[in-house]
Amino acid sequence: MRQMPRFLKQIIIAGIFFGIIGLISYFSFFKDVDPQPANSVIIKPLEIRFKKFIKVKDFDYDFIVEIRNQNSDYGAVEASYELSLLDSQNQPAVIKKGSLYVLPNQTRYEIISPIKAEKEISKFEFKINNVSWGKLKDYIPETLFLTKNREYSLLPPAEGFSKLKATLFNSSSFDFDLVDVYIILFGRDDQILNVGKTDVRTFLASTERFFEIKWASPFEGEPLRIEIYPYTDVFKNENFIKVYGTQERFQEFY
């Protein structure tokens, strides 16, 4: 029997070798790629709808941002943010880091105040770094608080510029440890003239709390509309004086 030429043997062996490598690669690829789950949850990122930098006086500033959660089932349990204030040379002068929360299908404001700088600020950059999403298992009413008896007035020069007095009513059946209260003064064409913030501690169900906030420095424009936004973190069980509700969580980075 004639022996097979050496080069033909080499071709056959090489073909078998590469064939085995190809099969291994093929099955390894399909092993590592999982099929798309039929009931997968698609989370839309938080939408930054509006942001404004407000100069209060000298090197004193406020910042306001409006954020929209486009998801009807999942809320932003904790959204980490970073606010960078830049000087005329585009160098960071102040960096503020923090976190906020947004309920499902909610549009809300976040006010960062006060902001102290050592030099004039020319521009700012605001970004959300990552979001921890959660789904409330228990029902939370959309409206938890009502505002009553609001009164805005100018102050004598020796006492500041203006003040707002109002009463906040906890219309829910929950006792909250902390409620943040944001005030926004709107002028013509819904331009934001100024902002303010305070908080209410140990806010019991079906009770009223009076609050007052003052603006020490003058600002341009006359407030034609005043909005009061009370926010409380319903994702934190420790915020409920009577513990209520549990959460499911997962992470998303963008």
Backbone as JSON, one array per atom type, in Angstrom:
{
  "sequence": "MRQMPRFLKQIIIAGIFFGIIGLISYFSFFKDVDPQPANSVIIKPLEIRFKKFIKVKDFDYDFIVEIRNQNSDYGAVEASYELSLLDSQNQPAVIKKGSLYVLPNQTRYEIISPIKAEKEISKFEFKINNVSWGKLKDYIPETLFLTKNREYSLLPPAEGFSKLKATLFNSSSFDFDLVDVYIILFGRDDQILNVGKTDVRTFLASTERFFEIKWASPFEGEPLRIEIYPYTDVFKNENFIKVYGTQERFQEFY",
  "N": [[0.85, -1.18, 0.0], [0.53, 2.14, -0.89], [2.09, 4.84, 0.73], [0.63, 7.77, 2.19], [1.31, 10.98, 0.91], [3.57, 13.15, 2.64], [3.0, 15.94, 2.87], [0.26, 15.95, 2.4], [-0.72, 14.59, 4.61], [-0.12, 16.47, 6.53], [-1.86, 18.52, 5.78], [-4.37, 17.33, 6.27], [-4.23, 16.81, 9.02], [-3.98, 19.46, 9.96], [-6.43, 20.44, 9.11], [-8.21, 18.94, 10.65], [-7.45, 19.84, 13.21], [-8.01, 22.66, 13.15], [-10.71, 22.44, 12.69], [-11.65, 21.32, 15.08], [-10.98, 23.39, 16.85], [-12.68, 25.37, 15.85], [-15.23, 24.28, 16.41], [-15.14, 24.23, 19.19], [-14.99, 26.99, 19.74], [-17.4, 27.83, 18.66], [-19.41, 26.51, 20.25], [-18.68, 27.5, 22.72], [-19.24, 30.24, 22.44], [-22.05, 30.33, 22.1], [-22.76, 29.27, 24.5], [-22.09, 31.24, 26.34], [-23.72, 33.39, 25.75], [-26.67, 34.44, 26.9], [-30.16, 33.93, 26.4], [-32.5, 36.62, 25.79], [-34.42, 37.54, 28.55], [-37.9, 36.84, 28.83], [-39.55, 38.37, 30.42], [-38.16, 40.7, 31.03], [-37.14, 43.76, 32.65], [-37.28, 47.03, 31.55], [-35.57, 49.86, 32.21], [-35.88, 53.28, 32.15], [-33.63, 56.05, 31.91], [-33.14, 58.71, 34.35], [-34.46, 61.88, 33.6], [-33.13, 65.02, 32.99], [-34.69, 67.93, 33.1], [-34.6, 70.67, 33.47], [-32.36, 73.19, 34.59], [-30.79, 75.55, 36.73], [-28.64, 78.18, 37.68], [-28.25, 80.29, 40.36], [-27.32, 83.47, 41.35], [-26.91, 84.7, 44.5], [-25.67, 86.6, 46.24], [-22.65, 88.37, 46.04], [-20.25, 85.96, 46.45], [-22.02, 83.94, 46.86], [-24.28, 81.38, 46.17], [-27.12, 79.66, 44.66], [-28.57, 76.58, 43.49], [-30.76, 74.98, 41.23], [-32.52, 72.16, 40.02], [-34.6, 70.38, 37.78], [-36.05, 67.23, 37.67], [-37.09, 64.35, 35.97], [-38.7, 61.27, 36.4], [-39.17, 58.71, 34.31], [-40.28, 56.24, 34.6], [-42.92, 54.12, 35.46], [-43.24, 52.2, 37.42], [-40.9, 51.81, 38.89], [-38.85, 53.53, 41.22], [-36.3, 56.04, 41.74], [-34.3, 55.17, 44.11], [-31.92, 56.02, 45.22], [-30.11, 58.46, 43.8], [-27.06, 59.39, 42.77], [-25.34, 62.48, 42.53], [-23.33, 65.06, 40.96], [-22.25, 68.32, 41.24], [-20.51, 70.77, 39.61], [-18.91, 73.79, 39.94], [-17.62, 76.29, 37.93], [-14.87, 78.52, 37.36], [-13.86, 81.62, 35.73], [-11.8, 80.69, 34.17], [-12.55, 78.22, 33.47], [-11.99, 76.35, 35.41], [-12.54, 74.05, 38.09], [-14.16, 75.44, 40.84], [-15.83, 74.99, 42.99], [-17.09, 71.94, 44.17], [-19.89, 70.02, 44.53], [-21.27, 67.19, 45.97], [-23.8, 64.74, 46.2], [-26.96, 63.11, 46.91], [-30.19, 62.15, 45.68], [-33.73, 61.38, 45.59], [-36.35, 59.99, 43.59], [-39.71, 59.49, 43.03], [-41.72, 56.86, 41.45], [-42.75, 57.77, 38.19], [-42.62, 60.5, 38.7], [-42.1, 64.03, 38.64], [-39.78, 66.23, 39.87], [-38.22, 68.81, 41.86], [-34.84, 69.62, 42.79], [-33.01, 71.33, 45.15], [-29.97, 72.85, 45.72], [-28.39, 74.35, 48.23], [-27.04, 76.41, 50.83], [-24.47, 77.62, 48.54], [-21.19, 78.25, 48.79], [-18.55, 80.16, 47.51], [-15.13, 81.04, 46.7], [-14.46, 82.69, 44.71], [-15.57, 84.37, 41.68], [-18.17, 82.74, 39.91], [-18.57, 81.32, 36.73], [-19.8, 79.4, 35.15], [-21.53, 76.19, 35.2], [-21.62, 72.62, 35.8], [-23.67, 69.82, 35.8], [-24.34, 66.53, 36.74], [-25.72, 63.22, 36.82], [-24.52, 60.45, 38.38], [-24.9, 57.66, 39.05], [-27.64, 55.37, 39.59], [-29.7, 53.87, 41.98], [-32.28, 51.69, 41.76], [-35.65, 51.11, 42.86], [-38.59, 49.29, 43.89], [-41.63, 50.0, 45.28], [-43.43, 48.03, 47.53], [-45.71, 48.51, 48.9], [-48.63, 50.58, 48.95], [-48.34, 54.02, 48.35], [-49.75, 57.15, 48.76], [-50.13, 59.58, 46.16], [-50.31, 62.29, 46.77], [-49.22, 63.64, 49.68], [-49.05, 65.82, 51.33], [-50.46, 69.05, 52.1], [-50.58, 72.54, 51.42], [-51.29, 75.54, 53.19], [-52.63, 78.8, 53.94], [-50.65, 80.58, 52.93], [-48.4, 83.32, 52.83], [-46.8, 85.96, 51.43], [-44.44, 88.55, 51.81], [-42.8, 91.78, 51.79], [-39.88, 92.82, 53.61], [-38.81, 95.09, 56.23], [-35.88, 97.03, 55.51], [-33.84, 96.62, 57.45], [-34.32, 94.04, 58.32], [-34.0, 92.3, 56.27], [-34.96, 91.14, 53.0], [-37.38, 89.85, 51.96], [-40.12, 87.63, 52.94], [-41.68, 84.42, 53.45], [-44.55, 83.0, 54.76], [-46.24, 80.08, 55.79], [-48.47, 77.23, 56.12], [-48.13, 73.79, 56.6], [-49.78, 70.78, 55.95], [-50.05, 67.48, 57.0], [-51.53, 65.24, 55.24], [-51.66, 62.53, 55.09], [-51.71, 59.12, 56.4], [-49.44, 58.57, 57.72], [-46.6, 58.88, 59.89], [-43.89, 60.96, 59.63], [-40.35, 61.18, 59.79], [-38.72, 63.13, 58.6], [-39.32, 65.86, 56.48], [-38.63, 67.53, 53.59], [-38.88, 70.88, 52.5], [-39.36, 72.75, 49.71], [-39.2, 75.92, 48.21], [-40.22, 77.89, 45.5], [-39.94, 80.82, 43.67], [-41.66, 82.32, 41.13], [-41.48, 84.44, 38.29], [-42.33, 86.64, 35.59], [-43.34, 84.95, 32.59], [-42.9, 82.49, 33.71], [-40.33, 82.45, 34.74], [-37.76, 81.53, 36.96], [-37.2, 83.25, 39.86], [-36.09, 83.16, 42.43], [-35.12, 80.85, 45.05], [-35.84, 78.76, 47.9], [-35.35, 76.86, 50.93], [-36.39, 74.63, 53.51], [-37.09, 72.54, 56.38], [-39.21, 70.05, 57.91], [-39.44, 68.43, 60.93], [-40.21, 65.32, 62.5], [-43.0, 64.88, 61.67], [-46.19, 64.4, 62.25], [-49.01, 62.32, 61.38], [-51.97, 63.79, 60.01], [-51.62, 66.32, 61.11], [-50.74, 69.83, 61.51], [-48.1, 72.06, 60.5], [-46.43, 75.03, 61.02], [-44.35, 77.16, 59.03], [-41.62, 79.33, 58.19], [-39.75, 81.29, 55.94], [-36.98, 83.29, 55.0], [-35.66, 85.75, 52.71], [-32.67, 87.21, 52.51], [-31.21, 88.87, 50.8], [-31.79, 91.27, 48.19], [-33.57, 90.6, 45.1], [-34.04, 90.55, 41.55], [-37.12, 91.33, 39.91], [-40.64, 90.63, 40.38], [-42.34, 88.34, 42.39], [-44.76, 86.43, 40.89], [-45.96, 84.07, 41.12], [-45.96, 81.55, 43.55], [-44.61, 78.56, 44.48], [-44.82, 75.7, 46.54], [-43.1, 72.89, 47.49], [-43.31, 69.98, 49.09], [-41.27, 67.28, 50.07], [-40.68, 63.88, 50.87], [-38.77, 61.05, 51.87], [-39.88, 58.12, 50.92], [-38.75, 55.72, 50.45], [-37.05, 54.99, 52.43], [-37.19, 53.1, 55.23], [-36.61, 53.95, 57.79], [-37.46, 56.55, 57.79], [-40.1, 56.51, 58.28], [-41.86, 56.92, 61.14], [-43.5, 55.09, 62.26], [-42.71, 52.06, 61.23], [-42.96, 51.16, 57.85], [-43.54, 49.4, 54.88], [-41.53, 47.72, 52.44], [-38.73, 47.16, 50.23], [-37.72, 46.26, 46.87], [-34.63, 46.03, 45.22], [-32.37, 47.03, 42.63], [-29.38, 47.66, 40.7], [-28.44, 50.24, 38.43], [-26.27, 51.67, 36.12], [-25.27, 54.6, 34.42]],
  "CA": [[0.0, 0.0, 0.0], [1.31, 3.35, -1.0], [1.9, 5.76, 1.85], [0.11, 9.1, 1.87], [2.37, 12.0, 0.91], [3.72, 13.83, 3.92], [2.32, 17.24, 2.9], [-1.17, 15.7, 2.47], [-0.99, 14.29, 6.01], [-0.1, 17.74, 7.26], [-3.08, 19.26, 5.46], [-5.49, 16.68, 6.95], [-4.09, 17.06, 10.46], [-4.29, 20.86, 10.19], [-7.87, 20.61, 8.94], [-8.88, 18.4, 11.84], [-7.12, 20.73, 14.33], [-8.79, 23.89, 13.06], [-12.11, 22.1, 12.81], [-11.94, 21.16, 16.51], [-10.94, 24.74, 17.43], [-13.89, 26.07, 15.42], [-16.37, 23.76, 17.15], [-15.03, 24.7, 20.57], [-15.34, 28.41, 19.76], [-18.83, 27.95, 18.36], [-20.23, 26.15, 21.4], [-18.36, 28.42, 23.82], [-19.94, 31.49, 22.19], [-23.48, 30.22, 22.39], [-22.92, 28.96, 25.9], [-21.92, 32.47, 27.1], [-24.77, 34.35, 25.41], [-27.97, 34.01, 27.43], [-31.3, 34.51, 25.68], [-33.17, 37.75, 26.44], [-35.58, 37.08, 29.35], [-39.19, 37.27, 28.27], [-40.16, 39.35, 31.31], [-37.13, 41.63, 31.48], [-37.6, 45.1, 32.98], [-36.53, 48.08, 30.88], [-35.58, 51.06, 33.03], [-35.48, 54.49, 31.45], [-32.81, 56.9, 32.79], [-33.71, 59.97, 34.81], [-34.37, 62.97, 32.61], [-32.91, 66.35, 33.54], [-35.54, 68.78, 32.27], [-34.3, 72.08, 33.66], [-31.38, 73.48, 35.65], [-30.48, 76.97, 36.78], [-27.67, 78.63, 38.67], [-28.74, 81.58, 40.84], [-26.39, 84.23, 42.19], [-27.63, 85.33, 45.59], [-24.93, 87.81, 46.62], [-21.19, 88.18, 46.03], [-19.84, 84.61, 46.09], [-23.04, 83.06, 47.44], [-25.08, 80.91, 45.04], [-28.07, 78.55, 44.78], [-28.73, 75.8, 42.26], [-32.01, 74.22, 41.17], [-32.63, 71.26, 38.86], [-35.87, 69.65, 37.68], [-35.74, 65.88, 37.23], [-38.26, 63.54, 35.64], [-38.59, 59.81, 36.37], [-40.06, 58.26, 33.25], [-40.7, 54.87, 34.89], [-44.17, 54.13, 36.22], [-43.21, 51.21, 38.49], [-39.68, 51.88, 39.68], [-38.38, 54.84, 41.63], [-34.88, 56.2, 42.0], [-34.12, 55.1, 45.56], [-30.78, 56.89, 45.51], [-29.43, 58.91, 42.58], [-25.89, 60.19, 43.14], [-25.09, 63.56, 41.58], [-22.16, 65.91, 41.17], [-22.38, 69.68, 40.71], [-19.22, 71.44, 39.54], [-18.97, 75.22, 39.63], [-16.38, 76.62, 37.24], [-14.52, 79.93, 37.34], [-13.71, 82.19, 34.38], [-10.8, 79.9, 33.46], [-13.12, 76.88, 33.34], [-11.42, 75.48, 36.43], [-13.49, 73.81, 39.19], [-14.0, 76.27, 42.04], [-16.58, 74.3, 44.03], [-17.72, 70.68, 43.75], [-20.89, 69.54, 45.47], [-21.74, 65.84, 45.7], [-24.91, 64.35, 47.07], [-27.89, 62.14, 46.33], [-31.6, 62.5, 45.73], [-34.65, 60.3, 45.28], [-37.47, 60.38, 42.73], [-40.73, 58.45, 43.03], [-42.14, 56.44, 40.11], [-43.56, 58.68, 37.38], [-42.62, 61.8, 39.36], [-41.24, 65.14, 38.25], [-39.53, 66.97, 41.09], [-37.07, 69.73, 41.91], [-33.82, 69.49, 43.82], [-32.35, 72.61, 45.41], [-28.7, 72.77, 46.43], [-28.23, 75.68, 48.81], [-26.28, 77.47, 50.13], [-23.2, 77.27, 47.91], [-20.22, 79.32, 49.05], [-17.34, 80.09, 46.67], [-14.1, 82.04, 47.01], [-14.26, 83.51, 43.52], [-16.75, 84.47, 40.81], [-18.49, 81.54, 39.14], [-19.02, 81.69, 35.39], [-20.67, 78.36, 34.58], [-21.66, 75.01, 36.05], [-21.88, 71.33, 35.18], [-24.42, 68.94, 36.71], [-24.54, 65.2, 36.16], [-26.12, 62.12, 37.69], [-23.5, 59.43, 38.16], [-25.52, 56.34, 39.03], [-28.97, 55.33, 40.21], [-30.19, 52.63, 42.56], [-33.72, 51.68, 41.52], [-36.41, 50.29, 43.78], [-40.02, 49.22, 43.67], [-42.38, 49.96, 46.54], [-44.42, 46.95, 47.58], [-46.93, 49.01, 49.53], [-49.19, 51.76, 48.29], [-48.07, 55.33, 48.92], [-50.55, 58.14, 48.03], [-49.36, 60.55, 45.37], [-50.3, 63.55, 47.52], [-49.07, 63.4, 51.11], [-49.07, 67.07, 52.08], [-51.18, 70.2, 51.55], [-50.12, 73.82, 51.96], [-52.39, 76.47, 53.48], [-52.33, 80.09, 54.59], [-49.37, 81.14, 52.5], [-48.37, 84.79, 52.84], [-45.5, 86.51, 51.04], [-44.4, 89.99, 52.07], [-41.49, 92.42, 51.86], [-39.42, 93.11, 54.96], [-38.05, 96.33, 56.41], [-34.47, 96.82, 55.11], [-33.01, 96.13, 58.55], [-34.62, 92.64, 58.59], [-33.77, 91.48, 55.09], [-35.66, 91.58, 51.8], [-38.77, 89.36, 51.93], [-40.32, 86.38, 53.67], [-42.88, 83.64, 53.14], [-45.12, 82.22, 55.86], [-47.24, 79.13, 55.3], [-48.75, 76.09, 56.98], [-48.08, 72.52, 55.9], [-50.65, 69.78, 56.57], [-49.77, 66.08, 56.65], [-52.85, 64.66, 54.95], [-51.54, 61.08, 55.0], [-51.86, 58.38, 57.66], [-48.09, 58.19, 58.12], [-45.78, 59.8, 60.67], [-42.59, 61.05, 58.97], [-39.25, 61.75, 60.56], [-38.18, 64.33, 57.94], [-39.95, 66.34, 55.25], [-37.97, 68.7, 53.02], [-39.83, 71.83, 51.91], [-38.71, 73.62, 48.73], [-40.02, 77.05, 47.77], [-39.75, 78.48, 44.25], [-40.62, 82.06, 43.31], [-41.72, 82.47, 39.68], [-41.83, 85.76, 37.78], [-42.95, 86.63, 34.27], [-43.02, 83.83, 31.7], [-42.49, 81.37, 34.56], [-38.9, 82.49, 35.05], [-37.47, 81.35, 38.38], [-36.52, 84.41, 40.41], [-35.31, 82.76, 43.59], [-35.54, 79.6, 45.68], [-35.58, 78.63, 49.32], [-35.6, 75.51, 51.43], [-36.41, 74.4, 54.95], [-37.55, 71.17, 56.62], [-40.1, 69.8, 59.05], [-39.02, 67.22, 61.62], [-41.23, 64.59, 63.26], [-44.28, 65.39, 61.14], [-47.17, 63.36, 62.52], [-50.17, 62.25, 60.49], [-53.15, 64.63, 60.27], [-51.26, 67.5, 61.92], [-50.26, 70.98, 60.77], [-46.87, 72.67, 60.97], [-46.15, 76.35, 60.47], [-42.95, 77.42, 58.72], [-41.3, 80.66, 57.66], [-38.44, 81.38, 55.31], [-36.64, 84.67, 54.64], [-34.63, 86.05, 51.73], [-31.94, 88.35, 53.07], [-30.68, 89.75, 49.76], [-32.76, 91.62, 47.13], [-33.44, 89.95, 43.79], [-34.8, 91.25, 40.52], [-38.41, 90.78, 39.53], [-41.69, 90.48, 41.38], [-42.94, 87.0, 42.35], [-46.15, 86.37, 40.46], [-46.46, 82.74, 41.52], [-45.1, 80.91, 44.55], [-44.91, 77.13, 44.6], [-44.23, 75.02, 47.69], [-42.97, 71.47, 47.17], [-42.85, 69.14, 50.21], [-40.78, 65.96, 49.65], [-40.2, 62.99, 51.92], [-38.2, 59.84, 51.28], [-40.69, 56.96, 51.29], [-37.96, 54.51, 50.23], [-36.31, 54.68, 53.65], [-38.07, 52.67, 56.31], [-36.33, 54.72, 59.0], [-38.14, 57.83, 57.7], [-41.43, 56.3, 58.85], [-41.76, 56.74, 62.58], [-44.06, 53.75, 62.33], [-42.08, 51.43, 60.07], [-43.96, 50.76, 56.87], [-43.07, 49.2, 53.51], [-40.23, 47.13, 52.11], [-38.37, 47.47, 48.85], [-36.85, 45.45, 46.06], [-33.66, 46.97, 44.63], [-31.31, 46.6, 41.74], [-28.52, 48.77, 40.31], [-28.24, 50.58, 37.03], [-25.3, 52.73, 35.96], [-25.3, 55.22, 33.1]],
  "C": [[0.89, 1.23, 0.0], [1.01, 4.26, 0.19], [1.42, 7.13, 1.37], [1.25, 10.09, 1.9], [2.36, 12.78, 2.21], [2.93, 15.15, 3.97], [0.81, 17.08, 2.98], [-1.6, 15.37, 3.9], [-1.07, 15.58, 6.83], [-1.37, 18.55, 7.02], [-4.27, 18.68, 6.22], [-5.45, 16.95, 8.45], [-4.46, 18.5, 10.8], [-5.78, 21.11, 10.08], [-8.64, 20.12, 10.14], [-8.68, 19.33, 13.04], [-7.97, 21.98, 14.31], [-10.29, 23.63, 13.14], [-12.53, 21.96, 14.26], [-11.98, 22.52, 17.19], [-12.22, 25.51, 17.09], [-15.12, 25.62, 16.19], [-16.36, 24.23, 18.6], [-15.45, 26.16, 20.67], [-16.82, 28.61, 19.55], [-19.68, 27.68, 19.59], [-19.94, 27.03, 22.6], [-19.13, 29.72, 23.66], [-21.39, 31.39, 22.58], [-23.75, 29.83, 23.83], [-22.92, 30.24, 26.73], [-23.02, 33.49, 26.84], [-26.11, 33.81, 25.87], [-29.09, 34.63, 26.6], [-31.92, 35.65, 26.47], [-34.37, 37.26, 27.23], [-36.88, 37.65, 28.81], [-39.81, 38.38, 29.1], [-39.14, 40.35, 31.84], [-37.72, 43.03, 31.69], [-36.7, 46.11, 32.29], [-36.68, 49.36, 31.7], [-35.08, 52.24, 32.2], [-34.67, 55.38, 32.4], [-33.58, 58.13, 33.25], [-33.46, 61.06, 33.79], [-34.19, 64.3, 33.33], [-33.62, 67.34, 32.62], [-35.16, 70.26, 32.35], [-33.25, 72.22, 34.75], [-30.99, 74.95, 35.57], [-29.56, 77.26, 37.95], [-28.06, 80.05, 39.06], [-27.69, 82.25, 41.71], [-27.2, 84.97, 43.23], [-26.98, 86.66, 45.95], [-23.45, 87.48, 46.63], [-20.85, 86.76, 45.57], [-20.77, 83.56, 46.71], [-24.03, 82.68, 46.35], [-26.09, 79.84, 45.49], [-28.15, 77.83, 43.43], [-30.04, 75.02, 42.34], [-32.03, 73.39, 39.89], [-33.99, 70.56, 38.94], [-35.6, 68.3, 37.03], [-37.04, 65.1, 37.05], [-37.91, 62.05, 35.66], [-39.63, 59.28, 35.4], [-40.64, 56.86, 33.5], [-41.91, 54.88, 35.82], [-44.15, 53.17, 37.4], [-42.02, 51.36, 39.42], [-39.28, 53.32, 39.98], [-36.88, 54.85, 41.8], [-34.69, 56.27, 43.51], [-32.99, 56.03, 45.99], [-30.06, 57.21, 44.2], [-28.28, 59.83, 43.0], [-25.63, 61.25, 42.08], [-23.81, 64.29, 41.94], [-22.39, 67.25, 40.48], [-21.02, 70.35, 40.78], [-19.43, 72.89, 39.14], [-17.62, 75.65, 39.1], [-16.15, 78.12, 37.26], [-14.34, 80.41, 35.9], [-12.69, 81.46, 33.54], [-11.26, 78.46, 33.24], [-12.49, 75.87, 34.29], [-12.44, 75.27, 37.55], [-13.18, 74.66, 40.4], [-14.69, 75.63, 43.24], [-17.16, 73.03, 43.43], [-18.64, 70.2, 44.86], [-21.35, 68.14, 45.04], [-22.84, 65.49, 46.68], [-25.77, 63.31, 46.39], [-29.32, 62.65, 46.5], [-32.43, 61.27, 45.41], [-35.78, 60.84, 44.43], [-38.46, 59.22, 42.7], [-41.07, 58.02, 41.61], [-43.04, 57.48, 39.45], [-43.65, 60.08, 37.99], [-41.68, 62.78, 38.68], [-41.04, 66.0, 39.48], [-38.31, 67.87, 40.94], [-36.09, 69.27, 42.98], [-33.11, 70.83, 43.94], [-31.08, 72.36, 46.22], [-28.36, 74.17, 46.92], [-27.89, 75.54, 50.29], [-25.0, 76.91, 49.52], [-22.26, 78.46, 48.08], [-18.98, 79.1, 48.18], [-16.37, 81.18, 47.1], [-13.81, 82.95, 45.83], [-15.54, 83.52, 42.69], [-16.92, 83.19, 39.99], [-19.07, 81.95, 37.79], [-19.96, 80.65, 34.77], [-20.7, 77.17, 35.53], [-21.87, 73.77, 35.2], [-22.57, 70.45, 36.22], [-24.62, 67.61, 36.02], [-24.97, 64.21, 37.24], [-25.2, 60.95, 37.37], [-24.08, 58.02, 38.1], [-26.81, 56.37, 39.83], [-29.22, 53.93, 40.76], [-31.71, 52.66, 42.48], [-34.41, 50.77, 42.52], [-37.89, 50.35, 43.48], [-40.73, 49.09, 45.01], [-43.43, 48.84, 46.49], [-45.77, 47.44, 48.13], [-47.37, 50.32, 48.88], [-48.85, 53.03, 49.07], [-48.88, 56.35, 48.12], [-49.66, 59.13, 47.3], [-49.24, 61.88, 46.1], [-50.29, 63.24, 49.02], [-49.29, 64.65, 51.94], [-49.86, 68.14, 51.32], [-50.63, 71.47, 52.19], [-51.31, 74.77, 52.11], [-51.81, 77.77, 54.03], [-50.98, 80.67, 54.19], [-49.47, 82.66, 52.41], [-46.95, 85.27, 52.54], [-45.51, 88.02, 51.23], [-42.96, 90.48, 52.07], [-41.17, 92.77, 53.31], [-38.82, 94.51, 55.05], [-36.58, 96.07, 56.09], [-33.59, 96.25, 56.21], [-33.21, 94.64, 58.82], [-34.35, 91.72, 57.41], [-34.54, 92.02, 53.91], [-37.14, 91.14, 51.79], [-38.86, 88.06, 52.72], [-41.6, 85.71, 53.2], [-43.28, 82.89, 54.4], [-46.19, 81.31, 55.29], [-47.42, 78.01, 56.33], [-48.78, 74.83, 56.13], [-48.91, 71.5, 56.67], [-50.28, 68.39, 56.07], [-51.11, 65.36, 56.48], [-52.81, 63.14, 54.87], [-51.79, 60.44, 56.36], [-50.51, 57.95, 58.21], [-47.43, 59.28, 58.96], [-44.37, 59.8, 60.08], [-41.56, 61.7, 59.87], [-38.75, 63.05, 59.96], [-38.94, 64.61, 56.65], [-39.19, 67.58, 54.8], [-39.01, 69.57, 52.32], [-39.05, 72.78, 51.01], [-39.69, 74.7, 48.29], [-39.39, 77.65, 46.52], [-40.6, 79.69, 43.93], [-40.51, 82.24, 41.79], [-42.12, 83.9, 39.33], [-42.54, 85.65, 36.45], [-42.44, 85.46, 33.44], [-42.46, 82.65, 32.47], [-40.98, 81.3, 34.78], [-38.71, 82.36, 36.56], [-36.65, 82.53, 38.88], [-35.6, 84.04, 41.57], [-35.88, 81.47, 44.16], [-35.24, 79.66, 47.17], [-35.88, 77.22, 49.77], [-35.58, 75.52, 52.95], [-36.83, 72.94, 55.15], [-38.45, 71.13, 57.84], [-39.69, 68.46, 59.64], [-40.17, 66.64, 62.44], [-42.63, 65.11, 62.92], [-45.32, 64.27, 61.25], [-48.36, 63.45, 61.57], [-51.29, 63.16, 60.98], [-52.85, 65.8, 61.2], [-50.76, 68.61, 60.99], [-48.97, 71.5, 61.37], [-46.65, 74.0, 60.25], [-44.67, 76.45, 60.13], [-42.81, 78.81, 58.11], [-39.91, 80.62, 57.06], [-38.22, 82.81, 54.85], [-35.58, 84.7, 53.55], [-33.93, 87.33, 52.18], [-31.52, 89.36, 52.02], [-31.75, 90.06, 48.71], [-32.5, 90.82, 45.86], [-34.38, 90.67, 42.82], [-36.12, 90.54, 40.23], [-39.36, 90.64, 40.7], [-42.29, 89.08, 41.28], [-44.42, 87.06, 41.99], [-46.79, 85.04, 40.82], [-45.45, 82.12, 42.48], [-45.54, 79.46, 44.7], [-44.14, 76.55, 45.78], [-44.26, 73.52, 47.42], [-42.44, 70.71, 48.39], [-42.44, 67.75, 49.66], [-40.35, 65.17, 50.87], [-39.79, 61.66, 51.3], [-38.97, 58.61, 51.76], [-39.96, 55.65, 51.02], [-37.22, 54.08, 51.49], [-37.29, 54.32, 54.76], [-37.86, 53.5, 57.58], [-36.98, 56.1, 58.97], [-39.58, 57.74, 58.23], [-41.27, 56.06, 60.34], [-42.43, 55.43, 62.98], [-43.6, 53.03, 61.08], [-43.13, 50.86, 59.14], [-43.27, 50.54, 55.52], [-41.71, 48.56, 53.42], [-39.99, 47.33, 50.63], [-37.62, 46.32, 48.19], [-35.92, 46.4, 45.34], [-32.8, 46.27, 43.59], [-30.59, 47.82, 41.23], [-28.54, 48.98, 38.81], [-27.26, 51.74, 36.97], [-25.4, 53.27, 34.54], [-24.56, 56.53, 33.15]]
}
